[in-house]
Amino acid sequence: MMGTFASVLATKKIRTHTERFQANVEGDIENVDGVLKITVIRVHYVLKLSHEEEADAHWAMENYIERCPAAMSVTGCIQIVDSLEFASD
């Protein structure tokens, strides 16, 4: 997911070098009818950018999921909750 998000950001010329882009990921595993199942994945992105890049970053955030093979593989089975935080560049 992070790689796909970075690719979509790149279409808007937003750089995602290591010091500018990170993701914090956690998930929930629950007992569903006697079987342990991943039910939720939460991805919190932190992106350093200029104020002028924020609108493009929001656009990328709204559009990357449907281009992500991993996310599309689990859609309907695992809830994906993503968020984006901006840090000043």
Buried (B, 14 or more C-beta within 10 A) or exposed (E): BBEBBBBBBEEEEBBBEEEBBBBEEEBEEEEEEEEEEBBEBBBBBBBBBEEEBBEBBEBBBEEBBEEBEBBEEEEEEBBBEBEBEBEEE
